[in-house]
């Protein structure tokens, strides 16, 4: 088995204004094609909400007679990740497997176990999206789905109760500035209401650390630098200092966190486009969620995923056709409409179906325009090397220990430093 290690930094995201749009046209798999003479069942394994609705998958089946598509959705991305690495190169994976961008450093060590994306479609995505999933041999092994440009989602009713503005343009102006400004407004909110400003230290930390170009590893050497990086320690201290009075202490993706989306347990959350579907899906009947075109300290990208095709699958060619179709501009826009997963296909950015799209659940917010603007604001694509996931997972646990009262801030930091020292 080839072990390829990516040690070059991912290029910073280009602004949408500077992205060269490719000529409009159908991708090879966008045209309806026969599913073949026999019946074929293709499985697609996802997590969270990729926007692959039953109606969207039915479109593919209608256009490809003889093909049945079944989506299997894991409860969490961690569950999906554990399953992926346990079975990659063996048996039991789906024909098409979704992966998160944060898994890529580990995925690249086993890139020969994945089918290569055909070269005639590789120019459809943002350059940095392609670069991140290209191995040392120049093989693109992932079909880019979404990216995660971030805004701030907020509860307008909770803002009103604190005497804060509720109009999304005024909220954007209120929160414009650095993280200190975000926490300053949070202090005003908690003083007025006695309630939590944000959901958890862990989720807020993630938005902050994603603005650091090289937080945990040296892009040139691959060495772990996390424990000696003053930016990491400063962010850790800043978010936990605010957490003491402003956090709901609800770990992201926990049952209480999902309940908090609907019951007003927190007034704001950092909000990549894909979070819109999470909110609307877990707060049905709540009419006061909105989204502001702003993000502390400029811009940030949180997440984004790919579809991969295991090379030892039963229906590799058919799976690649499906992955190609699901990630074509037309389908990426439909997925965004369904779940807020912002497209990584450049052609989508000139389509009014995206740029003029509004979201009724978020009170008519022009989310297509907002997240296009948020994509423009991103100027750092953080380097994530071989050990990123392990270091970041240990950090999330360190933050949780402080929030649940198991350890104080210094003791938890010291334990994290020890854990990081044992990695690699």
C-alpha positions as CSV (number, residue, x, y, z in Angstrom):
1,X,0.0,0.0,0.0
2,X,1.3,3.4,-1.0
3,X,1.6,5.9,1.8
4,X,1.5,9.5,0.5
5,X,1.9,12.4,2.9
6,X,0.7,15.8,2.0
7,X,3.0,18.5,3.3
8,X,2.3,21.5,1.2
9,X,-0.1,24.1,2.5
10,X,-3.5,24.5,0.9
11,X,-3.7,27.7,-1.1
12,X,-5.8,30.5,0.4
13,X,-9.4,30.7,-1.0
14,X,-9.8,33.1,-3.8
15,X,-12.6,35.6,-3.6
16,X,-15.6,34.8,-5.6
17,X,-15.0,38.0,-7.6
18,X,-11.7,36.7,-8.9
19,X,-12.9,33.1,-9.6
20,X,-12.8,32.4,-13.4
21,X,-16.2,30.9,-14.3
22,X,-16.1,27.9,-16.6
23,X,-18.3,27.9,-19.6
24,X,-21.8,26.7,-18.8
25,X,-22.6,23.2,-20.0
26,X,-23.5,19.7,-19.0
27,X,-21.0,17.5,-17.1
28,X,-20.6,14.0,-18.5
29,X,-22.8,12.5,-15.8
30,X,-25.4,15.3,-15.9
31,X,-27.0,13.9,-19.0
32,X,-29.4,11.1,-18.5
33,X,-27.8,7.7,-19.2
34,X,-28.8,4.1,-19.0
35,X,-28.2,2.2,-15.8
36,X,-27.4,-0.8,-17.9
37,X,-29.2,-4.0,-18.7
38,X,-29.3,-5.3,-15.1
39,X,-30.6,-3.9,-11.9
40,X,-27.9,-2.0,-9.9
41,X,-28.3,-0.7,-6.3
42,X,-25.9,2.1,-5.5
43,X,-25.4,3.1,-1.8
44,X,-24.4,6.6,-0.8
45,X,-23.1,7.0,2.8
46,X,-23.4,10.5,4.2
47,X,-23.7,12.3,7.6
48,X,-25.4,15.4,8.9
49,X,-27.3,16.8,5.9
50,X,-25.8,16.9,2.5
51,X,-29.0,18.1,0.9
52,X,-29.5,14.8,-0.9
53,X,-33.3,14.7,-0.6
54,X,-35.4,11.7,-1.7
55,X,-36.6,13.9,-4.6
56,X,-33.0,14.6,-5.8
57,X,-32.0,10.9,-5.7
58,X,-35.2,10.0,-7.5
59,X,-34.2,12.4,-10.3
60,X,-31.1,10.3,-10.9
61,X,-33.0,7.1,-10.8
62,X,-35.6,8.4,-13.2
63,X,-32.8,9.4,-15.6
64,X,-31.0,6.1,-15.2
65,X,-33.4,3.2,-15.5
66,X,-32.1,0.1,-13.7
67,X,-30.3,2.0,-11.0
68,X,-31.6,2.3,-7.5
69,X,-29.9,4.7,-5.1
70,X,-30.0,4.2,-1.4
71,X,-28.7,6.8,1.0
72,X,-27.3,5.7,4.4
73,X,-26.9,8.6,6.8
74,X,-24.6,8.3,9.9
75,X,-25.7,9.9,13.1
76,X,-22.5,12.0,13.3
77,X,-19.5,12.6,11.2
78,X,-17.4,10.9,13.9
79,X,-19.4,7.7,13.4
80,X,-19.0,8.0,9.7
81,X,-15.3,8.6,10.0
82,X,-14.8,5.5,12.3
83,X,-16.7,3.3,9.8
84,X,-14.7,4.7,6.9
85,X,-11.3,4.0,8.2
86,X,-12.2,0.7,9.7
87,X,-13.4,-0.6,6.3
88,X,-11.4,1.2,3.7
89,X,-9.6,-1.3,1.5
90,X,-11.7,-4.1,3.0
91,X,-15.4,-4.7,2.6
92,X,-18.5,-3.0,3.9
93,X,-18.2,0.5,2.6
94,X,-20.9,2.1,0.4
95,X,-20.4,2.6,-3.3
96,X,-20.1,6.3,-2.7
97,X,-18.7,7.5,0.6
98,X,-18.8,11.1,1.9
99,X,-15.8,12.4,3.8
100,X,-15.1,15.6,5.7
101,X,-12.3,17.9,4.6
102,X,-10.7,17.4,8.1
103,X,-10.2,13.7,7.3
104,X,-8.2,14.4,4.2
105,X,-4.7,14.2,5.7
106,X,-5.5,10.7,6.8
107,X,-7.4,9.8,3.7
108,X,-4.3,10.7,1.6
109,X,-2.3,8.0,3.3
110,X,-4.5,5.5,1.6
111,X,-5.4,7.4,-1.6
112,X,-4.6,4.3,-3.8
113,X,-7.6,2.6,-2.3
114,X,-9.9,5.2,-3.9
115,X,-10.9,5.6,-7.5
116,X,-9.4,8.6,-9.3
117,X,-11.7,11.4,-10.4
118,X,-11.6,11.6,-14.2
119,X,-9.4,14.4,-15.4
120,X,-12.0,15.9,-17.7
121,X,-14.1,17.2,-14.8
122,X,-11.4,18.4,-12.4
123,X,-11.6,22.1,-13.5
124,X,-15.2,22.4,-12.3
125,X,-14.2,23.2,-8.7
126,X,-12.4,25.9,-6.9
127,X,-8.7,25.4,-7.2
128,X,-8.1,25.0,-3.5
129,X,-10.9,22.5,-3.3
130,X,-9.2,20.4,-5.9
131,X,-5.7,20.9,-4.4
132,X,-6.8,19.7,-1.0
133,X,-8.0,16.3,-2.3
134,X,-5.1,15.7,-4.8
135,X,-2.5,13.2,-3.6
136,X,1.3,13.3,-4.0
137,X,1.0,11.4,-7.4
138,X,-1.4,14.1,-8.7
139,X,-4.5,11.9,-8.4
140,X,-7.7,13.7,-7.4
141,X,-9.6,11.3,-5.2
142,X,-12.6,13.3,-4.1
143,X,-15.6,14.9,-5.8
144,X,-16.0,18.2,-4.1
145,X,-19.5,18.8,-2.6
146,X,-19.8,21.9,-0.4
147,X,-17.6,24.5,1.3
148,X,-18.4,26.2,4.6
149,X,-18.2,30.0,4.4
150,X,-19.5,31.3,7.7
151,X,-21.9,34.0,8.9
152,X,-23.6,34.4,12.3
153,X,-27.0,32.9,12.9
154,X,-29.1,34.5,15.7
155,X,-32.5,34.5,17.4
156,X,-34.1,37.8,16.7
157,X,-36.6,37.4,19.6
158,X,-33.8,36.8,22.0
159,X,-31.9,39.9,20.6
160,X,-35.1,42.0,21.1
161,X,-35.4,40.8,24.7
162,X,-31.9,42.1,25.4
163,X,-32.5,45.5,23.7
164,X,-30.2,44.6,20.7
165,X,-31.1,45.3,17.1
166,X,-32.9,42.5,15.2
167,X,-32.7,43.6,11.6
168,X,-30.0,41.4,9.9
169,X,-28.2,44.4,8.4
170,X,-28.1,46.2,11.8
171,X,-26.9,42.9,13.4
172,X,-24.1,42.7,10.9
173,X,-23.0,46.2,11.7
174,X,-23.3,45.5,15.5
175,X,-21.0,42.4,15.2
176,X,-18.5,43.9,12.7
177,X,-15.0,43.6,14.2
178,X,-12.8,41.1,15.8
179,X,-13.6,38.3,18.3
180,X,-13.2,40.7,21.2
181,X,-16.2,42.6,19.7
182,X,-18.2,39.5,19.4
183,X,-17.7,38.6,23.0
184,X,-18.2,42.3,24.1
185,X,-21.7,42.2,22.5
186,X,-22.2,38.8,24.2
187,X,-21.4,40.4,27.6
188,X,-24.1,43.0,26.9
189,X,-26.5,40.2,26.0
190,X,-25.9,38.1,29.1
191,X,-25.9,41.1,31.4
192,X,-29.4,42.0,30.1
193,X,-30.9,38.6,30.0
194,X,-28.8,36.3,32.2
195,X,-28.9,33.8,29.3
196,X,-26.2,32.2,27.1
197,X,-24.8,34.1,24.1
198,X,-23.4,31.1,22.2
199,X,-23.7,27.3,22.3
200,X,-20.4,26.1,23.4
201,X,-16.7,26.8,23.7
202,X,-15.9,24.0,21.3
203,X,-17.9,25.2,18.4
204,X,-16.8,28.8,18.9
205,X,-13.2,27.7,19.2
206,X,-13.5,25.9,15.8
207,X,-14.5,29.1,14.1
208,X,-11.6,30.9,15.6
209,X,-8.9,28.3,14.9
210,X,-10.0,28.0,11.3
211,X,-8.7,31.5,10.8
212,X,-5.1,30.5,11.7
213,X,-3.1,29.5,8.7
214,X,-0.9,27.0,10.5
215,X,-2.3,26.2,13.9
216,X,-1.2,22.7,14.7
217,X,1.5,21.6,12.2
218,X,4.3,23.1,10.3
219,X,3.3,23.1,6.6
220,X,6.9,22.5,5.4
221,X,8.1,19.9,7.9
222,X,4.8,18.4,9.0
223,X,6.0,18.7,12.6
224,X,3.4,19.2,15.3
225,X,3.7,22.8,16.6
226,X,0.4,23.1,18.4
227,X,1.5,23.2,22.0
228,X,4.1,25.9,21.3
229,X,1.9,28.0,19.1
230,X,0.9,31.2,21.0
231,X,-2.1,31.8,18.7
232,X,-3.6,28.5,19.8
233,X,-3.1,29.2,23.5
234,X,-4.5,32.8,23.0
235,X,-7.6,31.4,21.3
236,X,-8.1,28.7,24.0
237,X,-7.9,31.4,26.8
238,X,-10.1,33.9,25.0
239,X,-12.9,31.5,24.3
240,X,-12.9,29.9,27.7
241,X,-12.8,33.3,29.4
242,X,-15.9,34.2,27.5
243,X,-17.4,30.8,28.1
244,X,-17.6,31.3,31.8
245,X,-20.6,33.6,31.5
246,X,-21.6,33.5,27.8
247,X,-21.7,29.8,26.9
248,X,-24.7,27.4,27.2
249,X,-22.1,24.6,27.7
250,X,-23.9,22.4,25.2
251,X,-21.5,20.3,23.2
252,X,-22.2,20.5,19.5
253,X,-24.2,17.6,18.2
254,X,-25.3,16.4,21.6
255,X,-29.0,15.8,22.3
256,X,-29.1,18.9,24.5
257,X,-27.5,21.0,21.8
258,X,-30.0,19.9,19.2
259,X,-32.8,20.7,21.7
260,X,-31.2,24.1,22.3
261,X,-31.6,25.0,18.6
262,X,-35.3,25.0,19.2
263,X,-35.7,26.1,22.8
264,X,-33.7,29.3,22.8
265,X,-30.8,28.0,24.9
266,X,-28.4,30.3,23.1
267,X,-28.8,33.5,21.1
268,X,-26.2,33.0,18.4
269,X,-24.1,30.4,16.8
270,X,-21.3,30.5,14.2
271,X,-23.0,29.5,11.0
272,X,-21.5,28.0,7.9
273,X,-24.1,27.5,5.1
274,X,-24.6,23.9,5.9
275,X,-25.8,24.8,9.4
276,X,-29.0,26.3,8.0
277,X,-30.4,22.9,7.3
278,X,-29.4,21.7,10.8
279,X,-31.2,24.6,12.4
280,X,-34.4,24.4,10.4
281,X,-34.5,20.7,10.7
282,X,-34.2,20.8,14.5
283,X,-36.3,23.9,15.3
284,X,-39.5,23.3,13.4
285,X,-42.0,26.0,14.3
286,X,-39.5,28.5,15.5
287,X,-39.9,31.6,13.4
288,X,-37.2,33.9,14.8
289,X,-33.9,32.4,13.5
290,X,-32.1,34.7,11.1
291,X,-28.6,35.0,9.6
292,X,-26.3,38.1,9.4
293,X,-23.7,38.8,6.7
294,X,-20.8,39.1,9.1
295,X,-18.2,37.0,10.8
296,X,-15.8,38.0,13.6
297,X,-12.3,38.9,12.5
298,X,-13.2,38.9,8.8
299,X,-14.1,35.6,7.2
300,X,-13.9,31.9,7.9
301,X,-14.6,28.5,6.3
302,X,-15.8,25.7,8.5
303,X,-16.0,22.3,6.9
304,X,-16.9,21.2,3.5
305,X,-16.9,17.6,2.2
306,X,-16.2,15.3,-0.7
307,X,-17.6,12.2,-2.2
308,X,-15.2,9.3,-2.7
309,X,-15.5,6.0,-4.5
310,X,-13.7,3.0,-3.0
311,X,-11.7,1.4,-5.7
312,X,-12.7,-2.1,-4.7
313,X,-16.4,-1.4,-4.8
314,X,-18.8,-3.6,-6.8
315,X,-20.0,-0.8,-9.1
316,X,-17.1,1.6,-9.4
317,X,-18.0,3.0,-12.9
318,X,-21.6,3.5,-11.9
319,X,-20.6,5.0,-8.6
320,X,-18.4,7.5,-10.3
321,X,-21.2,8.6,-12.6
322,X,-23.5,9.1,-9.5
323,X,-20.8,11.1,-7.6
324,X,-20.2,13.2,-10.7
325,X,-23.9,13.9,-11.1
326,X,-24.4,14.7,-7.4
327,X,-21.6,17.3,-7.4
328,X,-22.4,19.0,-10.7
329,X,-23.4,22.6,-10.4
330,X,-27.2,22.0,-10.9
331,X,-27.3,19.4,-8.1
332,X,-25.1,21.5,-5.8
333,X,-27.5,24.4,-6.1
334,X,-30.4,22.0,-5.3
335,X,-28.5,20.7,-2.3
336,X,-27.9,24.3,-1.1
337,X,-31.6,25.1,-1.4
338,X,-32.4,22.0,0.6
339,X,-29.8,22.1,3.3
340,X,-27.6,25.3,2.9
341,X,-24.6,23.3,1.6
342,X,-22.8,26.1,-0.3
343,X,-21.5,25.0,-3.7
344,X,-17.8,24.4,-4.5
345,X,-18.5,24.3,-8.2
346,X,-17.5,27.6,-9.8
347,X,-20.2,27.6,-12.5
348,X,-22.8,27.7,-9.7
349,X,-21.7,31.2,-8.7
350,X,-23.1,32.8,-11.8
351,X,-26.4,31.1,-11.5
352,X,-29.3,33.3,-10.3
353,X,-30.8,30.2,-8.8
354,X,-28.0,30.5,-6.2
355,X,-27.3,34.2,-6.1
356,X,-31.0,35.3,-5.7
357,X,-32.1,32.4,-3.5
358,X,-33.8,33.4,-0.2
359,X,-34.6,31.2,2.7
360,X,-38.2,31.4,4.0
361,X,-37.3,29.7,7.3
362,X,-34.8,32.4,8.0
363,X,-37.4,35.1,7.4
364,X,-36.6,35.6,3.8
365,X,-32.8,36.1,4.3
366,X,-31.0,36.4,1.0
367,X,-28.8,33.4,1.9
368,X,-27.4,33.0,-1.6
369,X,-26.0,36.5,-1.6
370,X,-25.0,36.3,2.0
371,X,-22.9,33.2,1.7
372,X,-21.4,34.3,-1.6
373,X,-20.2,37.4,0.2
374,X,-19.0,35.2,3.1
375,X,-17.0,33.1,0.6
376,X,-15.4,36.3,-0.7
377,X,-14.3,37.2,2.8
378,X,-12.3,34.0,3.4
379,X,-8.6,34.7,3.0
380,X,-7.1,31.8,4.9
381,X,-7.4,28.1,4.1
382,X,-5.7,26.6,7.2
383,X,-3.1,23.9,6.7
384,X,-4.4,20.5,8.0
385,X,-1.7,17.9,8.1
386,X,-1.5,14.2,9.0
387,X,-2.1,14.8,12.7
388,X,-4.7,17.6,12.5
389,X,-7.7,15.5,13.5
390,X,-6.0,14.0,16.5
391,X,-4.8,17.3,17.8
392,X,-8.1,19.1,17.3
393,X,-10.1,16.2,18.8
394,X,-7.9,16.4,21.9
395,X,-8.5,20.2,22.0
396,X,-12.2,19.8,21.8
397,X,-12.1,17.4,24.8
398,X,-9.9,19.8,26.7
399,X,-12.5,22.6,26.2
400,X,-15.3,20.3,27.2
401,X,-13.5,19.4,30.4
402,X,-13.5,23.0,31.4
403,X,-17.1,23.6,30.4
404,X,-18.4,20.6,32.3
405,X,-16.3,21.5,35.4
406,X,-14.1,18.4,35.3
407,X,-10.9,20.5,35.2
408,X,-10.0,24.2,35.5
409,X,-8.6,26.0,32.4
410,X,-4.9,25.5,33.3
411,X,-5.1,21.9,34.2
412,X,-7.0,21.0,31.1
413,X,-4.5,22.9,28.9
414,X,-1.6,21.1,30.6
415,X,-3.3,17.7,29.9
416,X,-3.8,18.7,26.3
417,X,-0.1,19.6,26.0
418,X,0.8,16.1,27.3
419,X,-1.6,14.4,24.9
420,X,-0.3,16.4,21.9
421,X,3.3,15.4,22.9
422,X,2.3,11.7,22.6
423,X,0.9,12.1,19.1
424,X,3.0,11.3,16.1
